[in-house]
């Protein structure tokens, strides 16, 4: 009975959260879901979609290599870790700087135009 009550409480909390999300203005919700994050990393929606999909594809390949390595330890000894290292370099080390905060936007424009 307790497990059922815990499930019901979690389910009700989830429904309350969904209701608050849909009470927001649709334009602001769409802006938050599709524009804000890509803009924060200096990309358009389509650019971000392509980059994120390429990361997902690479992580899928790394995952498969790790499962093969788990079954046959002599195979794919460095494949998973080398893919992860490459992804880290793409995401963290070689990332272009994102757009500045709104407070510094005019200074950034003056310096970069």
N, CA, C and O atoms as a GROMACS GRO file, in nm:
protein
  452
    1UNK      N    1   0.082  -0.120   0.000
    1UNK     CA    2   0.000   0.000   0.000
    1UNK      C    3   0.086   0.126   0.000
    1UNK      O    4   0.051   0.225  -0.065
    2UNK      N    5   0.198   0.122   0.073
    2UNK     CA    6   0.285   0.239   0.079
    2UNK      C    7   0.345   0.271  -0.058
    2UNK      O    8   0.355   0.387  -0.096
    3UNK      N    9   0.385   0.167  -0.132
    3UNK     CA   10   0.443   0.189  -0.264
    3UNK      C   11   0.342   0.258  -0.354
    3UNK      O   12   0.378   0.346  -0.433
    4UNK      N   13   0.217   0.218  -0.343
    4UNK     CA   14   0.112   0.280  -0.423
    4UNK      C   15   0.097   0.427  -0.387
    4UNK      O   16   0.083   0.511  -0.476
    5UNK      N   17   0.100   0.459  -0.258
    5UNK     CA   18   0.086   0.599  -0.213
    5UNK      C   19   0.203   0.683  -0.261
    5UNK      O   20   0.184   0.797  -0.304
    6UNK      N   21   0.325   0.629  -0.255
    6UNK     CA   22   0.442   0.703  -0.303
    6UNK      C   23   0.430   0.729  -0.452
    6UNK      O   24   0.457   0.839  -0.499
    7UNK      N   25   0.390   0.628  -0.527
    7UNK     CA   26   0.372   0.645  -0.671
    7UNK      C   27   0.268   0.752  -0.697
    7UNK      O   28   0.289   0.839  -0.782
    8UNK      N   29   0.156   0.748  -0.627
    8UNK     CA   30   0.050   0.845  -0.648
    8UNK      C   31   0.098   0.986  -0.617
    8UNK      O   32   0.062   1.079  -0.689
    9UNK      N   33   0.177   1.006  -0.511
    9UNK     CA   34   0.228   1.138  -0.476
    9UNK      C   35   0.324   1.189  -0.584
    9UNK      O   36   0.319   1.307  -0.620
   10UNK      N   37   0.409   1.103  -0.635
   10UNK     CA   38   0.500   1.143  -0.742
   10UNK      C   39   0.421   1.177  -0.867
   10UNK      O   40   0.451   1.276  -0.935
   11UNK      N   41   0.321   1.098  -0.898
   11UNK     CA   42   0.238   1.122  -1.016
   11UNK      C   43   0.164   1.255  -1.004
   11UNK      O   44   0.157   1.330  -1.101
   12UNK      N   45   0.109   1.284  -0.887
   12UNK     CA   46   0.040   1.412  -0.867
   12UNK      C   47   0.135   1.530  -0.879
   12UNK      O   48   0.099   1.633  -0.935
   13UNK      N   49   0.256   1.515  -0.825
   13UNK     CA   50   0.355   1.622  -0.836
   13UNK      C   51   0.393   1.646  -0.982
   13UNK      O   52   0.410   1.760  -1.024
   14UNK      N   53   0.406   1.539  -1.058
   14UNK     CA   54   0.436   1.551  -1.200
   14UNK      C   55   0.324   1.622  -1.274
   14UNK      O   56   0.349   1.707  -1.358
   15UNK      N   57   0.201   1.587  -1.244
   15UNK     CA   58   0.086   1.654  -1.306
   15UNK      C   59   0.082   1.802  -1.272
   15UNK      O   60   0.050   1.885  -1.357
   16UNK      N   61   0.113   1.837  -1.145
   16UNK     CA   62   0.117   1.978  -1.106
   16UNK      C   63   0.224   2.053  -1.184
   16UNK      O   64   0.202   2.166  -1.228
   17UNK      N   65   0.341   1.991  -1.201
   17UNK     CA   66   0.448   2.055  -1.277
   17UNK      C   67   0.408   2.077  -1.421
   17UNK      O   68   0.431   2.185  -1.476
   18UNK      N   69   0.348   1.977  -1.483
   18UNK     CA   70   0.304   1.990  -1.622
   18UNK      C   71   0.200   2.101  -1.634
   18UNK      O   72   0.201   2.177  -1.731
   19UNK      N   73   0.111   2.110  -1.538
   19UNK     CA   74   0.008   2.214  -1.542
   19UNK      C   75   0.071   2.353  -1.533
   19UNK      O   76   0.026   2.445  -1.602
   20UNK      N   77   0.174   2.370  -1.450
   20UNK     CA   78   0.238   2.502  -1.441
   20UNK      C   79   0.313   2.536  -1.569
   20UNK      O   80   0.319   2.652  -1.608
   21UNK      N   81   0.371   2.436  -1.634
   21UNK     CA   82   0.442   2.462  -1.760
   21UNK      C   83   0.344   2.509  -1.866
   21UNK      O   84   0.373   2.603  -1.940
   22UNK      N   85   0.228   2.447  -1.875
   22UNK     CA   86   0.133   2.483  -1.979
   22UNK      C   87   0.051   2.607  -1.945
   22UNK      O   88  -0.019   2.659  -2.032
   23UNK      N   89   0.058   2.656  -1.823
   23UNK     CA   90  -0.008   2.782  -1.790
   23UNK      C   91   0.072   2.902  -1.839
   23UNK      O   92   0.017   3.012  -1.851
   24UNK      N   93   0.200   2.883  -1.866
   24UNK     CA   94   0.283   2.992  -1.916
   24UNK      C   95   0.235   3.033  -2.054
   24UNK      O   96   0.162   2.960  -2.121
   25UNK      N   97   0.278   3.151  -2.095
   25UNK     CA   98   0.244   3.195  -2.230
   25UNK      C   99   0.312   3.102  -2.330
   25UNK      O  100   0.429   3.070  -2.313
   26UNK      N  101   0.241   3.059  -2.432
   26UNK     CA  102   0.301   2.966  -2.528
   26UNK      C  103   0.427   3.021  -2.595
   26UNK      O  104   0.522   2.946  -2.618
   27UNK      N  105   0.429   3.150  -2.626
   27UNK     CA  106   0.546   3.207  -2.693
   27UNK      C  107   0.668   3.200  -2.602
   27UNK      O  108   0.778   3.167  -2.647
   28UNK      N  109   0.651   3.232  -2.474
   28UNK     CA  110   0.765   3.228  -2.383
   28UNK      C  111   0.812   3.085  -2.361
   28UNK      O  112   0.932   3.061  -2.346
   29UNK      N  113   0.719   2.990  -2.358
   29UNK     CA  114   0.758   2.851  -2.341
   29UNK      C  115   0.834   2.802  -2.463
   29UNK      O  116   0.935   2.733  -2.450
   30UNK      N  117   0.786   2.836  -2.583
   30UNK     CA  118   0.856   2.796  -2.704
   30UNK      C  119   0.993   2.862  -2.712
   30UNK      O  120   1.090   2.799  -2.754
   31UNK      N  121   1.001   2.988  -2.673
   31UNK     CA  122   1.129   3.058  -2.671
   31UNK      C  123   1.226   2.989  -2.576
   31UNK      O  124   1.343   2.968  -2.609
   32UNK      N  125   1.178   2.953  -2.457
   32UNK     CA  126   1.264   2.887  -2.359
   32UNK      C  127   1.308   2.750  -2.409
   32UNK      O  128   1.424   2.711  -2.388
   33UNK      N  129   1.220   2.676  -2.474
   33UNK     CA  130   1.254   2.541  -2.518
   33UNK      C  131   1.342   2.537  -2.641
   33UNK      O  132   1.428   2.450  -2.652
   34UNK      N  133   1.322   2.630  -2.735
   34UNK     CA  134   1.388   2.618  -2.864
   34UNK      C  135   1.490   2.726  -2.897
   34UNK      O  136   1.567   2.710  -2.991
   35UNK      N  137   1.492   2.837  -2.822
   35UNK     CA  138   1.579   2.948  -2.860
   35UNK      C  139   1.685   2.980  -2.754
   35UNK      O  140   1.801   3.001  -2.789
   36UNK      N  141   1.647   2.983  -2.628
   36UNK     CA  142   1.737   3.031  -2.524
   36UNK      C  143   1.866   2.950  -2.513
   36UNK      O  144   1.975   3.008  -2.513
   37UNK      N  145   1.856   2.819  -2.503
   37UNK     CA  146   1.978   2.740  -2.485
   37UNK      C  147   2.070   2.745  -2.608
   37UNK      O  148   2.189   2.768  -2.591
   38UNK      N  149   2.020   2.725  -2.730
   38UNK     CA  150   2.111   2.738  -2.844
   38UNK      C  151   2.177   2.876  -2.850
   38UNK      O  152   2.295   2.887  -2.883
   39UNK      N  153   2.102   2.981  -2.819
   39UNK     CA  154   2.160   3.115  -2.819
   39UNK      C  155   2.266   3.130  -2.710
   39UNK      O  156   2.365   3.201  -2.729
   40UNK      N  157   2.245   3.063  -2.598
   40UNK     CA  158   2.342   3.072  -2.488
   40UNK      C  159   2.476   3.010  -2.525
   40UNK      O  160   2.579   3.049  -2.471
   41UNK      N  161   2.476   2.914  -2.617
   41UNK     CA  162   2.602   2.853  -2.659
   41UNK      C  163   2.647   2.905  -2.795
   41UNK      O  164   2.738   2.849  -2.857
   42UNK      N  165   2.583   3.013  -2.843
   42UNK     CA  166   2.625   3.078  -2.966
   42UNK      C  167   2.588   3.005  -3.093
   42UNK      O  168   2.663   3.010  -3.191
   43UNK      N  169   2.474   2.937  -3.094
   43UNK     CA  170   2.432   2.862  -3.212
   43UNK      C  171   2.286   2.894  -3.244
   43UNK      O  172   2.211   2.940  -3.157
   44UNK      N  173   2.246   2.869  -3.368
   44UNK     CA  174   2.105   2.875  -3.403
   44UNK      C  175   2.043   2.740  -3.364
   44UNK      O  176   2.112   2.647  -3.324
   45UNK      N  177   1.911   2.732  -3.378
   45UNK     CA  178   1.844   2.606  -3.344
   45UNK      C  179   1.894   2.492  -3.431
   45UNK      O  180   1.924   2.384  -3.380
   46UNK      N  181   1.904   2.515  -3.563
   46UNK     CA  182   1.946   2.408  -3.653
   46UNK      C  183   2.093   2.370  -3.631
   46UNK      O  184   2.128   2.252  -3.637
   47UNK      N  185   2.178   2.468  -3.607
   47UNK     CA  186   2.318   2.437  -3.576
   47UNK      C  187   2.327   2.352  -3.450
   47UNK      O  188   2.401   2.254  -3.445
   48UNK      N  189   2.252   2.392  -3.347
   48UNK     CA  190   2.254   2.318  -3.221
   48UNK      C  191   2.200   2.176  -3.239
   48UNK      O  192   2.252   2.081  -3.182
   49UNK      N  193   2.095   2.164  -3.320
   49UNK     CA  194   2.039   2.032  -3.346
   49UNK      C  195   2.142   1.942  -3.413
   49UNK      O  196   2.155   1.825  -3.376
   50UNK      N  197   2.215   1.994  -3.511
   50UNK     CA  198   2.316   1.915  -3.581
   50UNK      C  199   2.430   1.874  -3.488
   50UNK      O  200   2.475   1.760  -3.491
   51UNK      N  201   2.476   1.968  -3.406
   51UNK     CA  202   2.586   1.938  -3.315
   51UNK      C  203   2.542   1.836  -3.210
   51UNK      O  204   2.613   1.740  -3.182
   52UNK      N  205   2.423   1.857  -3.153
   52UNK     CA  206   2.374   1.764  -3.051
   52UNK      C  207   2.350   1.625  -3.110
   52UNK      O  208   2.378   1.525  -3.044
   53UNK      N  209   2.300   1.618  -3.233
   53UNK     CA  210   2.279   1.488  -3.296
   53UNK      C  211   2.412   1.418  -3.323
   53UNK      O  212   2.422   1.296  -3.309
   54UNK      N  213   2.514   1.495  -3.363
   54UNK     CA  214   2.644   1.432  -3.386
   54UNK      C  215   2.704   1.380  -3.256
   54UNK      O  216   2.768   1.275  -3.255
   55UNK      N  217   2.682   1.453  -3.146
   55UNK     CA  218   2.729   1.404  -3.016
   55UNK      C  219   2.653   1.278  -2.976
   55UNK      O  220   2.712   1.183  -2.926
   56UNK      N  221   2.523   1.277  -3.000
   56UNK     CA  222   2.443   1.158  -2.967
   56UNK      C  223   2.487   1.037  -3.047
   56UNK      O  224   2.496   0.926  -2.992
   57UNK      N  225   2.514   1.056  -3.175
   57UNK     CA  226   2.561   0.946  -3.260
   57UNK      C  227   2.694   0.893  -3.209
   57UNK      O  228   2.714   0.772  -3.199
   58UNK      N  229   2.786   0.984  -3.177
   58UNK     CA  230   2.918   0.941  -3.128
   58UNK      C  231   2.906   0.870  -2.993
   58UNK      O  232   2.976   0.771  -2.970
   59UNK      N  233   2.819   0.918  -2.905
   59UNK     CA  234   2.801   0.851  -2.776
   59UNK      C  235   2.738   0.714  -2.793
   59UNK      O  236   2.768   0.621  -2.718
   60UNK      N  237   2.650   0.700  -2.892
   60UNK     CA  238   2.593   0.568  -2.921
   60UNK      C  239   2.699   0.470  -2.966
   60UNK      O  240   2.699   0.354  -2.925
   61UNK      N  241   2.790   0.517  -3.053
   61UNK     CA  242   2.899   0.431  -3.098
   61UNK      C  243   2.990   0.394  -2.982
   61UNK      O  244   3.033   0.279  -2.970
   62UNK      N  245   3.020   0.491  -2.894
   62UNK     CA  246   3.104   0.463  -2.778
   62UNK      C  247   3.035   0.363  -2.686
   62UNK      O  248   3.100   0.275  -2.630
   63UNK      N  249   2.905   0.376  -2.669
   63UNK     CA  250   2.830   0.283  -2.584
   63UNK      C  251   2.836   0.141  -2.640
   63UNK      O  252   2.858   0.046  -2.566
   64UNK      N  253   2.816   0.128  -2.770
   64UNK     CA  254   2.825  -0.005  -2.832
   64UNK      C  255   2.964  -0.064  -2.815
   64UNK      O  256   2.977  -0.183  -2.786
   65UNK      N  257   3.067   0.018  -2.832
   65UNK     CA  258   3.204  -0.031  -2.816
   65UNK      C  259   3.228  -0.076  -2.673
   65UNK      O  260   3.297  -0.176  -2.650
   66UNK      N  261   3.173  -0.005  -2.575
   66UNK     CA  262   3.190  -0.044  -2.435
   66UNK      C  263   3.119  -0.175  -2.405
   66UNK      O  264   3.171  -0.258  -2.330
   67UNK      N  265   3.000  -0.196  -2.463
   67UNK     CA  266   2.930  -0.323  -2.443
   67UNK      C  267   3.005  -0.439  -2.507
   67UNK      O  268   3.014  -0.547  -2.449
   68UNK      N  269   3.060  -0.416  -2.626
   68UNK     CA  270   3.141  -0.521  -2.690
   68UNK      C  271   3.262  -0.551  -2.603
   68UNK      O  272   3.298  -0.668  -2.584
   69UNK      N  273   3.325  -0.448  -2.550
   69UNK     CA  274   3.442  -0.466  -2.464
   69UNK      C  275   3.405  -0.541  -2.336
   69UNK      O  276   3.484  -0.620  -2.284
   70UNK      N  277   3.284  -0.517  -2.286
   70UNK     CA  278   3.241  -0.587  -2.164
   70UNK      C  279   3.228  -0.737  -2.189
   70UNK      O  280   3.258  -0.818  -2.101
   71UNK      N  281   3.184  -0.774  -2.309
   71UNK     CA  282   3.165  -0.915  -2.341
   71UNK      C  283   3.297  -0.979  -2.384
   71UNK      O  284   3.329  -1.090  -2.343
   72UNK      N  285   3.372  -0.908  -2.467
   72UNK     CA  286   3.501  -0.959  -2.518
   72UNK      C  287   3.608  -0.857  -2.482
   72UNK      O  288   3.630  -0.763  -2.558
   73UNK      N  289   3.675  -0.874  -2.368
   73UNK     CA  290   3.770  -0.773  -2.320
   73UNK      C  291   3.884  -0.740  -2.417
   73UNK      O  292   3.942  -0.632  -2.408
   74UNK      N  293   3.917  -0.829  -2.508
   74UNK     CA  294   4.024  -0.801  -2.602
   74UNK      C  295   3.984  -0.710  -2.717
   74UNK      O  296   4.070  -0.662  -2.790
   75UNK      N  297   3.854  -0.686  -2.734
   75UNK     CA  298   3.806  -0.600  -2.844
   75UNK      C  299   3.775  -0.460  -2.791
   75UNK      O  300   3.739  -0.442  -2.674
   76UNK      N  301   3.790  -0.364  -2.877
   76UNK     CA  302   3.752  -0.225  -2.848
   76UNK      C  303   3.814  -0.174  -2.717
   76UNK      O  304   3.746  -0.112  -2.636
   77UNK      N  305   3.942  -0.202  -2.698
   77UNK     CA  306   4.006  -0.166  -2.572
   77UNK      C  307   4.012  -0.016  -2.549
   77UNK      O  308   4.000   0.030  -2.435
   78UNK      N  309   4.030   0.061  -2.654
   78UNK     CA  310   4.044   0.206  -2.639
   78UNK      C  311   3.939   0.285  -2.716
   78UNK      O  312   3.942   0.408  -2.715
   79UNK      N  313   3.848   0.217  -2.781
   79UNK     CA  314   3.752   0.286  -2.868
   79UNK      C  315   3.661   0.380  -2.790
   79UNK      O  316   3.647   0.497  -2.825
   80UNK      N  317   3.598   0.329  -2.685
   80UNK     CA  318   3.505   0.411  -2.607
   80UNK      C  319   3.573   0.532  -2.546
   80UNK      O  320   3.522   0.644  -2.555
   81UNK      N  321   3.689   0.512  -2.484
   81UNK     CA  322   3.758   0.623  -2.419
   81UNK      C  323   3.810   0.724  -2.521
   81UNK      O  324   3.810   0.844  -2.493
   82UNK      N  325   3.853   0.678  -2.638
   82UNK     CA  326   3.901   0.774  -2.738
   82UNK      C  327   3.786   0.857  -2.794
   82UNK      O  328   3.805   0.975  -2.824
   83UNK      N  329   3.668   0.798  -2.810
   83UNK     CA  330   3.552   0.875  -2.856
   83UNK      C  331   3.513   0.979  -2.752
   83UNK      O  332   3.485   1.094  -2.787
   84UNK      N  333   3.511   0.939  -2.625
   84UNK     CA  334   3.477   1.033  -2.517
   84UNK      C  335   3.579   1.146  -2.511
   84UNK      O  336   3.542   1.262  -2.493
   85UNK      N  337   3.706   1.114  -2.526
   85UNK     CA  338   3.812   1.216  -2.525
   85UNK      C  339   3.791   1.314  -2.641
   85UNK      O  340   3.804   1.435  -2.624
   86UNK      N  341   3.759   1.262  -2.759
   86UNK     CA  342   3.733   1.346  -2.876
   86UNK      C  343   3.611   1.437  -2.852
   86UNK      O  344   3.614   1.555  -2.886
   87UNK      N  345   3.506   1.382  -2.792
   87UNK     CA  346   3.387   1.463  -2.764
   87UNK      C  347   3.419   1.573  -2.662
   87UNK      O  348   3.370   1.685  -2.674
   88UNK      N  349   3.499   1.540  -2.563
   88UNK     CA  350   3.538   1.640  -2.464
   88UNK      C  351   3.615   1.754  -2.531
   88UNK      O  352   3.592   1.871  -2.501
   89UNK      N  353   3.705   1.718  -2.620
   89UNK     CA  354   3.780   1.822  -2.692
   89UNK      C  355   3.687   1.909  -2.774
   89UNK      O  356   3.704   2.031  -2.778
   90UNK      N  357   3.589   1.849  -2.839
   90UNK     CA  358   3.494   1.927  -2.920
   90UNK      C  359   3.408   2.018  -2.835
   90UNK      O  360   3.382   2.132  -2.872
   91UNK      N  361   3.363   1.967  -2.720
   91UNK     CA  362   3.267   2.042  -2.641
   91UNK      C  363   3.333   2.144  -2.549
   91UNK      O  364   3.285   2.257  -2.538
   92UNK      N  365   3.440   2.107  -2.483
   92UNK     CA  366   3.496   2.192  -2.379
   92UNK      C  367   3.620   2.267  -2.427
   92UNK      O  368   3.627   2.390  -2.416
   93UNK      N  369   3.716   2.196  -2.479
   93UNK     CA  370   3.844   2.256  -2.512
   93UNK      C  371   3.835   2.350  -2.632
   93UNK      O  372   3.889   2.460  -2.627
   94UNK      N  373   3.768   2.309  -2.738
   94UNK     CA  374   3.764   2.387  -2.861
   94UNK      C  375   3.635   2.467  -2.879
   94UNK      O  376   3.607   2.510  -2.990
   95UNK      N  377   3.559   2.486  -2.775
   95UNK     CA  378   3.431   2.557  -2.788
   95UNK      C  379   3.457   2.706  -2.810
   95UNK      O  380   3.540   2.767  -2.743
   96UNK      N  381   3.384   2.762  -2.904
   96UNK     CA  382   3.394   2.906  -2.926
   96UNK      C  383   3.317   2.976  -2.814
   96UNK      O  384   3.219   2.922  -2.763
   97UNK      N  385   3.360   3.095  -2.776
   97UNK     CA  386   3.292   3.164  -2.666
   97UNK      C  387   3.148   3.197  -2.702
   97UNK      O  388   3.118   3.234  -2.816
   98UNK      N  389   3.060   3.184  -2.605
   98UNK     CA  390   2.919   3.215  -2.628
   98UNK      C  391   2.899   3.366  -2.630
   98UNK      O  392   2.988   3.443  -2.594
   99UNK      N  393   2.783   3.404  -2.671
   99UNK     CA  394   2.749   3.546  -2.671
   99UNK      C  395   2.755   3.599  -2.528
   99UNK      O  396   2.725   3.525  -2.434
  100UNK      N  397   2.792   3.725  -2.510
  100UNK     CA  398   2.801   3.780  -2.375
  100UNK      C  399   2.664   3.802  -2.314
  100UNK      O  400   2.562   3.794  -2.382
  101UNK      N  401   2.662   3.829  -2.185
  101UNK     CA  402   2.537   3.858  -2.116
  101UNK      C  403   2.478   3.988  -2.170
  101UNK      O  404   2.549   4.067  -2.234
  102UNK      N  405   2.351   4.010  -2.146
  102UNK     CA  406   2.285   4.129  -2.200
  102UNK      C  407   2.348   4.257  -2.148
  102UNK      O  408   2.349   4.358  -2.219
  103UNK      N  409   2.400   4.256  -2.027
  103UNK     CA  410   2.461   4.375  -1.970
  103UNK      C  411   2.580   4.422  -2.052
  103UNK      O  412   2.603   4.542  -2.067
  104UNK      N  413   2.657   4.329  -2.106
  104UNK     CA  414   2.777   4.362  -2.180
  104UNK      C  415   2.756   4.360  -2.331
  104UNK      O  416   2.854   4.366  -2.407
  105UNK      N  417   2.633   4.352  -2.376
  105UNK     CA  418   2.606   4.337  -2.519
  105UNK      C  419   2.658   4.456  -2.600
  105UNK      O  420   2.717   4.436  -2.707
  106UNK      N  421   2.638   4.577  -2.552
  106UNK     CA  422   2.684   4.693  -2.627
  106UNK      C  423   2.836   4.698  -2.634
  106UNK      O  424   2.892   4.732  -2.739
  107UNK      N  425   2.904   4.666  -2.524
  107UNK     CA  426   3.049   4.663  -2.525
  107UNK      C  427   3.101   4.557  -2.621
  107UNK      O  428   3.198   4.579  -2.693
  108UNK      N  429   3.036   4.443  -2.620
  108UNK     CA  430   3.077   4.334  -2.710
  108UNK      C  431   3.057   4.376  -2.855
  108UNK      O  432   3.144   4.351  -2.939
  109UNK      N  433   2.943   4.439  -2.885
  109UNK     CA  434   2.918   4.483  -3.022
  109UNK      C  435   3.022   4.587  -3.065
  109UNK      O  436   3.071   4.583  -3.178
  110UNK      N  437   3.054   4.680  -2.976
  110UNK     CA  438   3.150   4.785  -3.010
  110UNK      C  439   3.288   4.724  -3.036
  110UNK      O  440   3.361   4.770  -3.124
  111UNK      N  441   3.324   4.623  -2.961
  111UNK     CA  442   3.456   4.563  -2.976
  111UNK      C  443   3.464   4.470  -3.095
  111UNK      O  444   3.573   4.451  -3.150
  112UNK      N  445   3.354   4.411  -3.138
  112UNK     CA  446   3.358   4.308  -3.241
  112UNK      C  447   3.299   4.350  -3.375
  112UNK      O  448   3.288   4.268  -3.466
  113UNK      N  449   3.261   4.473  -3.388
  113UNK     CA  450   3.205   4.517  -3.518
  113UNK      C  451   3.307   4.602  -3.590
  113UNK      O  452   3.281   4.650  -3.700
   0.00000   0.00000   0.00000
